Amino acid sequence: MLAPDSWIDLDRYPLRDVAAPRTRRVVEEAERDLARVGMAVLPGFLRADQIAALVGECDALAPSGHFSEVRGTPYIDVPDFSLPEGHPRRTLGRTALTAVPYDRFPATSGLRALYEWDPLLEFVRVLLGRERLFRYADPLGALNLAVMRDGDELAWHFDQTDFVVSIAIQSSEAGGEFEVVPWIRTTDDENYAAVRKVQAGAPDAGVSVVPMTPGTLMLFEGRRSIHRVSPIRGARPRHVALLAYDTKPGTDSSALLKRVRYGRLPGEA
């Protein structure tokens, strides 16, 4: 197995030294983007000559994943049918994908080696501007591979976590675009009228498409930015690695979430 840093374009992203001038430029740009639109996109984070090997790894992992299909509101909550029809808190969207849990990644996995590599943890911490950062304690959810095949999609939603870190490995033949409306709501204003326009596909809803070419590292703060993955089209699956971190040690997900996302609890076959 290659060393973790062998997968990364260290000439473009010299993350071993977060104080180096080139690294500081990357960090400063990420800080500006996170403040402006709630996301930082680092294209070419992985070396182009290593992508094929990671695609092979993802293809091998995919059959061990759990497929789930659910319908929910953008708030990942029970729909409130006391509200008028068409209100975002009662309007359902479809999410369908396969999730490969952390405990299915073998010791030889390149993605696992990257996730467990301390310099990457430190680099992400600096990019996010957090004082401390820890890997998830969830034995299923700490590292996931999201596999999306023809017809799969991720409905419009807001995240319940402070941030999401992802690495794009393979794009679908068509569709599968990451679409977002940054800062559509605030802590004081849910802005339901704007959310409803997004759900309805209004041309003036302010939706942007974020390029997620293979090898891209993205840090996304999605509590206030509604986003989705458009329906997948074609035979080639979309592969994205999801790396889970938190500012507190010992963070785990609920048993209900594990049942829905992975179809089992830790220790079950």
Legacy VTK file of the C-alpha trace (Angstrom):
# vtk DataFile Version 3.0
C-alpha trace
ASCII
DATASET POLYDATA
POINTS 269 float
0.000 0.000 0.000
1.222 3.493 -0.836
1.978 5.949 1.956
-0.924 8.378 2.557
0.956 11.364 1.172
1.559 9.480 -2.092
-2.086 10.054 -3.027
-1.933 13.854 -2.587
-0.516 16.499 -4.935
1.921 17.902 -2.380
3.372 20.367 -4.886
-0.007 22.069 -5.136
-1.070 21.428 -1.526
2.034 21.113 0.706
0.033 20.180 3.772
2.946 18.714 5.713
3.896 22.276 6.667
0.788 24.358 7.388
2.989 27.418 8.009
4.636 27.292 4.566
3.828 30.277 2.292
2.096 28.147 -0.362
0.020 26.391 2.290
-0.901 29.707 3.874
-2.196 30.937 0.504
-4.388 27.836 0.210
-5.641 28.321 3.761
-6.370 32.013 3.301
-8.309 31.351 0.103
-10.279 28.591 1.826
-11.074 30.917 4.729
-12.378 33.570 2.316
-14.518 31.047 0.432
-15.942 29.536 3.608
-16.879 32.998 4.872
-18.336 34.059 1.518
-20.250 30.980 0.367
-19.843 28.377 3.112
-17.552 26.069 1.153
-13.952 25.631 0.103
-13.219 23.605 -3.027
-9.673 22.305 -3.619
-9.462 20.810 -7.124
-6.628 18.416 -7.891
-6.066 17.614 -4.222
-5.445 13.997 -5.169
-2.788 13.212 -7.762
-4.288 12.595 -11.184
-2.145 9.487 -11.686
-3.610 7.883 -8.545
-7.300 8.392 -9.311
-7.630 5.146 -11.290
-6.353 3.116 -8.318
-8.884 4.752 -6.006
-11.679 4.156 -8.509
-10.704 0.477 -8.482
-10.829 0.493 -4.685
-14.283 2.102 -4.702
-15.599 -0.363 -7.272
-14.411 -3.201 -5.040
-15.984 -1.654 -1.929
-19.333 -0.770 -3.499
-20.927 -4.256 -3.241
-20.433 -4.187 0.562
-22.507 -1.022 0.924
-26.122 -0.637 2.038
-28.678 0.866 -0.344
-31.353 3.079 1.180
-34.171 5.079 -0.352
-36.058 7.581 1.786
-38.291 10.599 1.361
-37.960 13.584 3.661
-38.101 17.343 4.041
-35.040 19.582 3.630
-34.847 19.767 7.430
-34.359 15.995 7.903
-37.370 16.010 10.170
-40.908 14.635 10.300
-43.120 16.604 7.870
-45.498 19.036 9.533
-48.860 18.422 7.844
-50.482 21.222 9.844
-48.726 23.643 7.486
-50.150 24.595 4.063
-49.500 22.295 1.130
-46.270 23.313 -0.600
-44.626 24.565 2.602
-40.978 23.376 2.737
-41.512 21.693 6.107
-44.085 19.332 4.628
-42.688 18.947 1.093
-40.845 15.659 0.603
-37.848 14.927 -1.603
-36.252 11.610 -2.557
-32.809 10.455 -1.468
-31.367 7.187 -2.791
-27.761 6.019 -2.491
-25.492 3.238 -1.279
-23.277 3.883 1.751
-20.191 1.792 2.463
-19.383 2.055 6.210
-15.989 2.537 7.818
-15.661 -1.047 9.026
-15.846 -2.349 5.450
-12.667 -0.493 4.421
-9.756 -2.966 4.641
-6.424 -2.143 6.239
-4.951 -1.868 2.719
-7.440 0.854 1.689
-5.898 4.061 0.331
-8.939 6.086 1.448
-8.683 4.648 4.946
-4.981 5.487 5.086
-5.759 9.076 4.072
-8.515 9.451 6.663
-6.352 8.048 9.462
-3.324 10.155 8.514
-2.672 12.885 11.107
-1.296 15.531 8.671
-4.610 15.461 6.778
-6.530 15.874 10.036
-4.367 18.876 10.905
-4.733 20.371 7.417
-8.530 20.110 7.582
-8.498 21.643 11.082
-6.521 24.641 9.835
-8.704 25.069 6.743
-11.840 25.066 8.900
-10.314 27.412 11.448
-11.118 25.148 14.412
-8.989 25.035 17.545
-9.285 21.259 17.804
-10.566 18.546 15.505
-11.169 14.847 16.081
-12.105 11.914 13.899
-15.573 10.487 14.531
-15.773 7.669 17.056
-18.576 6.075 15.002
-17.255 2.666 13.827
-19.607 2.819 10.838
-19.843 6.523 10.036
-16.309 7.840 10.562
-15.422 7.184 6.921
-17.990 6.405 4.243
-18.046 5.830 0.540
-21.204 7.232 -1.059
-22.017 5.276 -4.210
-24.712 6.696 -6.478
-25.922 4.789 -9.521
-28.326 5.499 -12.367
-31.501 7.001 -10.907
-30.030 7.775 -7.475
-30.180 11.297 -6.097
-29.782 13.369 -2.945
-32.789 15.578 -2.197
-32.600 19.257 -1.332
-31.644 19.539 2.331
-29.745 21.361 5.051
-27.022 19.563 6.997
-27.379 18.894 10.706
-23.615 18.882 11.252
-21.404 21.969 11.261
-19.372 20.839 8.263
-18.828 17.991 5.800
-15.473 16.980 4.280
-15.581 15.031 1.024
-13.263 13.789 -1.708
-14.628 13.202 -5.209
-13.307 9.975 -6.744
-15.452 9.373 -9.833
-18.157 11.368 -11.622
-21.248 9.845 -13.198
-21.711 9.955 -16.953
-24.436 12.586 -16.571
-26.231 14.259 -13.697
-24.770 13.849 -10.229
-24.030 17.565 -9.932
-23.600 19.205 -6.543
-26.091 22.089 -6.523
-26.343 24.689 -3.773
-27.881 27.986 -2.731
-25.431 29.451 -0.190
-26.634 31.189 2.953
-30.329 30.867 2.034
-31.343 30.972 5.694
-30.040 32.536 8.884
-30.449 31.776 12.564
-33.256 34.379 12.630
-34.970 33.780 9.278
-35.753 30.414 7.679
-36.628 32.204 4.417
-39.267 29.632 3.500
-40.324 31.504 0.365
-36.828 31.171 -1.116
-36.558 27.512 -0.092
-39.897 26.800 -1.767
-38.617 28.372 -5.007
-35.574 26.096 -4.906
-37.739 23.014 -4.399
-39.992 24.094 -7.247
-37.050 24.524 -9.631
-37.705 28.221 -10.221
-35.188 29.690 -12.699
-34.468 32.618 -10.374
-33.876 30.477 -7.275
-30.145 31.276 -7.263
-28.903 27.702 -7.626
-25.190 27.270 -8.353
-23.448 24.130 -9.614
-20.154 23.395 -7.857
-17.611 21.477 -9.987
-16.625 18.256 -8.236
-14.142 16.699 -10.628
-12.303 13.549 -9.493
-9.591 14.359 -6.974
-11.375 17.400 -5.519
-11.399 17.952 -1.755
-14.375 19.975 -0.538
-15.163 21.421 2.873
-18.796 22.432 3.151
-20.769 24.148 5.902
-24.312 23.167 5.043
-26.481 24.208 7.986
-27.561 27.424 6.250
-27.032 26.446 2.601
-29.613 24.222 0.930
-28.030 21.698 -1.420
-28.598 18.487 -3.331
-27.028 16.005 -5.760
-29.019 15.919 -8.999
-30.233 12.536 -10.322
-27.532 10.229 -11.657
-27.700 9.230 -15.314
-25.675 6.512 -17.043
-23.938 3.262 -16.187
-20.894 4.746 -14.444
-21.452 5.211 -10.680
-20.577 8.394 -8.813
-18.061 7.754 -5.990
-17.462 10.266 -3.187
-15.582 9.603 0.063
-17.044 11.281 3.161
-14.611 11.987 6.012
-16.264 12.656 9.386
-14.722 14.969 11.964
-15.977 16.897 14.981
-14.673 19.526 17.363
-15.437 17.197 20.286
-13.859 13.768 20.932
-16.013 10.661 21.033
-18.711 11.854 18.622
-20.994 9.047 17.471
-24.231 8.848 15.495
-27.540 7.489 16.746
-28.635 3.885 16.426
-31.555 5.029 14.257
-29.258 6.781 11.802
-27.034 3.693 11.626
-30.050 1.476 10.908
-31.248 3.749 8.105
-27.889 4.490 6.513
-26.079 1.150 6.942
-28.890 -1.311 7.624
-27.247 -2.566 10.810
-25.465 -1.658 14.031
-21.772 -2.199 14.849
-20.991 -5.853 15.369
-23.900 -7.064 13.243
-23.180 -8.877 9.999
LINES 1 270
269 0 1 2 3 4 5 6 7 8 9 10 11 12 13 14 15 16 17 18 19 20 21 22 23 24 25 26 27 28 29 30 31 32 33 34 35 36 37 38 39 40 41 42 43 44 45 46 47 48 49 50 51 52 53 54 55 56 57 58 59 60 61 62 63 64 65 66 67 68 69 70 71 72 73 74 75 76 77 78 79 80 81 82 83 84 85 86 87 88 89 90 91 92 93 94 95 96 97 98 99 100 101 102 103 104 105 106 107 108 109 110 111 112 113 114 115 116 117 118 119 120 121 122 123 124 125 126 127 128 129 130 131 132 133 134 135 136 137 138 139 140 141 142 143 144 145 146 147 148 149 150 151 152 153 154 155 156 157 158 159 160 161 162 163 164 165 166 167 168 169 170 171 172 173 174 175 176 177 178 179 180 181 182 183 184 185 186 187 188 189 190 191 192 193 194 195 196 197 198 199 200 201 202 203 204 205 206 207 208 209 210 211 212 213 214 215 216 217 218 219 220 221 222 223 224 225 226 227 228 229 230 231 232 233 234 235 236 237 238 239 240 241 242 243 244 245 246 247 248 249 250 251 252 253 254 255 256 257 258 259 260 261 262 263 264 265 266 267 268
